[in-house]
Amino acid sequence: MAVSQAITRITRAGGDGSPDPAMSLAFKASMRRLTATVCIIKSRKDGCRIGMAATAVSSLTTTPPSMLICVNQAASIHRTLGVNGRFCVNLLGCTHSDLVSVFSGKLTGEERFGIGIWGENASGIPYLEDAQASLFCTVAKSMAHGTHTIFVGEVDEVRVGGETAPLLYQEGAFHRAIGLEVAS
């Protein structure tokens, strides 16, 4: 059965490297369809906890266990990651949707830690105690690209929670995973 739908095709205009507004809009529209688990990335700067909500997070390799995070260079946590070199990726569950706005700018600094149950590992890196998983990393490499920096963190410690019920983000809204029955 063929599915009929409108297809929009945008190609990059010219090759001079200048921003292409149509390409930028098409890219943003396509990325809204890329479902991702919502995470909170945490670190510590000058004794203060710092963090941000993110979906640009991915596992990279198991040898050595590594995570990849992409952080806007204007984000308050950006400089801390380069200097401190340690961070924690907290994989959020469906019960954590209230934390996303808090770590996306609704609150700042230590105010953000008034919501949720926060702990610290032996190295002083903060983590969400009831996260689905918390992965503590040390920055191994970084690379700037456009407005963001890609940080590769080698995993030093892992905490895994109970039930798997990830908080997903797609098309500007939160979703939950639902298993599919596959005919054999």
BELPE-V825340 format. One record per backbone hydrogen bond with DSSP energy under -0.5 kcal/mol. NH is the residue of the N-H (numbers start at 1). CO is the residue of the C=O. Records with the same first field share a line. If there is no record, write none. Layout:
NH = CO / CO
This chain:
4 = 2
5 = 3
10 = 8
21 = 19
24 = 20
25 = 21
26 = 22
27 = 23
28 = 24
29 = 25
30 = 26
31 = 27
32 = 28
33 = 30
34 = 31
35 = 33
36 = 169
38 = 167
39 = 54
40 = 90
41 = 52
42 = 88
43 = 50
45 = 48
48 = 45
50 = 43
52 = 41
53 = 103
54 = 39
57 = 55
58 = 68
60 = 66
61 = 66
63 = 64
65 = 62
66 = 61
67 = 153
68 = 58
69 = 151
70 = 56
71 = 149
73 = 147
75 = 72
78 = 75
79 = 75
81 = 77
82 = 78
83 = 79
84 = 80
85 = 80 / 81
87 = 137
88 = 42
89 = 135
90 = 40 / 88
91 = 89 / 133
92 = 38 / 90
94 = 165
96 = 93
97 = 94
99 = 96
100 = 96 / 97
101 = 97
102 = 98
103 = 99
104 = 101
105 = 102
106 = 101
107 = 102
111 = 108
112 = 109
113 = 110
114 = 111
115 = 112
118 = 116
119 = 127
121 = 125
124 = 121
127 = 119
129 = 117 / 127
131 = 128
132 = 91
133 = 91
134 = 159
135 = 89
136 = 134 / 157
137 = 87
138 = 154
139 = 85
140 = 152
141 = 152
143 = 150
145 = 148
148 = 145
149 = 71
150 = 143
151 = 69 / 149
152 = 141
153 = 67 / 151
154 = 138
155 = 65
156 = 136
157 = 136
159 = 134
161 = 132
165 = 163
167 = 92
168 = 166 / 175
169 = 36
170 = 173
171 = 32
173 = 170
175 = 168
177 = 166
182 = 180
183 = 181
